[in-house]
Amino acid sequence: MERYWHVLKLFWATALAAELEYRVNFLIATLSSVGGLAGSLFGLFLFYRTGYTFQNWNWEQALIVLGMFTLLQGFSATFLAPNLNRIVRHIQQGTLDFVLLKPINSQFWLSTHTVSPWGMPDLLFGAVMIVYAGNRLGVEAQNYLLGLLPIGFGFVMLYSLWFMLGAMSIWFVKIYNVTEVLRGLLEAGRFPMVAYPMGYRIFFTFVVPVAFLTTIPAEVILGRGSVGWLAGAAVLAGFLLWASSAFWQFALRFYTSASS
């Protein structure tokens, strides 16, 4: 673990040094995040402007769900998209050969080799929104700390799903449309699950686990999350992480490299 931690620090220090050569990009990313956040807030406001509320979700509680969604966007832009979208390029150009020859786990290398600071505004805005809404609701500090557990589980789930889609490029090189479909489905996480009809709730809980990414962490922070759902999130995150590793090893059996 110490060796991997040392490699990770080298990866990220190099990536950040390269990205920060273009500092205007950070301003552009911040403005883009502000615009996206304003659009999300406006969409949520359209539901609540006439006094309508989702069942058991007032305005501040719904803001926490939206904050969770914004956190996920920042996590994806910072850690997932810069790495996992490049798997296709490695396979197309044959540079995956060099990754597989390195004395380090190939999944670790592909998942952590770079990091982008341009998603950090979303991480900051999401955290601020959660704390702001939570303080208005009187949420206690221990609830925020407990909420870190399902948030972490949600990050693991999202990474695992994205990595498995990236691994599919060994068979289907052009998978960008598939990842966009995943991102589109995750848009449902902007609102609490009770906003959707029962059939959609089942789909976004047990097929595409959007509920585990936003609604359940929000309920834990609000102090009304059940131990069963929290345990289910832990089991699902562990299973998907294992599945991503197993699927990658299975996919590599079919990889023939660009030169063969």
N, C-alpha and C positions, 0 to 999 in steps of 0.2 A: 504493500500500500504506500509506503514512503516513496518508493521509486515512481509510482504512478502519480503521486501528488507533486513530486518534483517536475515530472514531465508536463503535467497540467499547467503548472506555474510558468514554465517556459513557453508552452503553446500560447497562453493567454497574454503574456507580456509581449511576445512578438506580434500577435494579432492586433492588440490595442495600439502598439507603437505604429504599426502600418496604417491602421484606420484613422488615427488622430492626426495624420499628416493632412487630412482634409477636414479641418475643424468646422468649416461652414456647413458640412453635412449634418453636424449635430444640431445646428440651428434649424436646418430644414426638417430634420427628423422630429424636433420638438414641435415645430409649427404643424407638422403633419399629425402628430399625436394629439395636439390641442384641437385640431379640426375634427379628427375622428371621435375624440371624447365629446366634443360639442354635439356632433351628430347623434351619438349614442344617448346623451342626456336629453336631447330634443325628442328622440323616438320614445324614450320612457316617459317624458313629460306629456306626450300626447295622450297616454293612457290615464294619467292622474290629474290632468288639468281641470276636469269637470267633477272631481271628487270621487271618481271611480278608483277602486283599489283591487289588486289581485287578492284572492282569498288568503287571509292571515298575513298579508304582506303590505305594509304601509309604504310611503314614499322612501323613508330613510332605510328601511329594511331592503327594499328593492335596489337602493343605491349600493348596498353592500354586495349584492349579487353582481351588479354592473362593475363594481370595483374588482371583484374576482375575475370577471371576464377580461378587464383591462390588464390585470396582472398576467393572465395567460397570454395575452397578445404580446406583452413585453417580454415574457419568457421565451416565446416562440421566436420573436425577432432577434433576441440577443443570443440565444444558445442553439435553437433548433434549425431555423432557416439557413444561417450561414454555413452550417455543417452538412445537414442531411440533404439539402438540395444539390449538393455537389457530388453525391454518390453517383448520380446519372453521368456526370461529366467524367468521373474516374473510370467508369465502365466504358464509356464511349471512346475515350482517349487511351485506354490501356494503362493508366497510371495506378489503377487498383492493384496491378501486379506488384508495384513497389511498396504499397501499403501492406500487402500480405507477407512480404519478405521481411518486414521490420520486426525486431524482437519485442513486440508489444501486441497486446490484443487488438485485432483489427477493428472490432466494433468500438472500442474505447477511442482509438485514433480517429475514426470517421466521425464520431459523435462529439469530440471535444477539441479538435485540432484548431478551431478558430472561434472567436467570439466577436460580436458586434456591439459597440456601445450605442448604436442608434435605436435599440429597443428599450434602453434604460428610462427614457421619459415616460413610457407607458407603465413600467414597473413603479416609478415614483408616483405618477398620477393615480394608479390603482390603489397603492398603499394609502395615499392621502385621502382618497374617497372613502375607503373602508374605515379609517380612523375617524374622519369627520362624521360620517353617518353613525358610527358606533358610539362616539362621544355624545351625540344628540340623543341617542337611545339609552345612554347610561351603561354601556357595555363595560365590564370590568377587565382589568389587565390580564387576569388569568384566562379569560375567554379568548383574547387575542392569541395568547401563547398556545392554548389548546387548538385554536384554529390553524396553527402552522402545520399540524399533523395532516389533516385532509388536504390542505393546500399542497404540501409536499407530495402526497399520494397522487393528487391531480397532475402535478408536473411529471411524475413518473409515468402515469397513464398516457398523457399526451405525447411524451417522448417515445414511448414504446410503440404506439400506433403509427406515429410518423416514421420511425425507423423501419418498421415492417413494410410500410408502403415504399420507402426508399429501396429496401432490399429487393422488392419486386422488379426493379429496373434490370436485374440480371436476365429476366425473361422478356420484359416489356420495357424497352429503353425509354420511351416517351411516357412518363407517368405524371407529368406536371398536371394534367387534367384531374388525375385521381387525388393528388394532394389538394387541389383547389376544391374538390368535392368535400374533402374532410374539413377544410377551413370553412366552407359554406355551412356544413352541418353544425360546426362549433359555434356559429353565429347564434344558434338557439340559446346559448348560454348567457346571452345578454339579459334575459328575463327569468324570473323564478319558474320552475317547472309547472306550477299550478296555472300559468298563463296559457297552457296548451291543453287540447282535448286529451282524454285518457289514453287513446291509442298512441298519440305522439309522446306522452309521458313515458309509456312503456318502452317505446323505441329509443328515446333519449336517455333511458336509464339502463336497459339491459342489452341493447344492441350497440348503439354508440353512446358511451357513458358520459354524456354531457352533464347530467345531473351531479355526478361525482366530481366534476371539475369546478362547478360554480355554486349550485344551490346547496348541496350538502355542506361544503365548507362554510357558507354563509350561515346556515342553521346552527352549526357548531359555535360560531362566534356569537350568535344571538342567544346561546344557551339552551337551545331546544333540539339539538341534535341527539339522536339515540345512539347507544353503544353499538347496536346491531348494524346501523348504517356505517358507523366509523370502522367497525371491524370488517364489514364488507368492502369498504374502500381500500383497506390495508391488504386484504386478500386479493382483490382485483388488481391492485398496483403490482403486487409481488408476482402474480400470475402473468400479467402482460409483460413485465420486465423479463421474466424467464422465457416467455414465448418469443419475445423479440430476439433473444440470444439464440434460442433453438432454431428459429426460422432463418436467422442469418447463417448459421452453420449448415442448415439444409440447403439454402440458396447457393452457397459456395460450391456445393457439389456439382452444380450446373454451370459454374463460371469457367469459361475456357480461355480467357484472356484475349486481348486484342491481337496477339501475334500468333495465335494457334488456329 
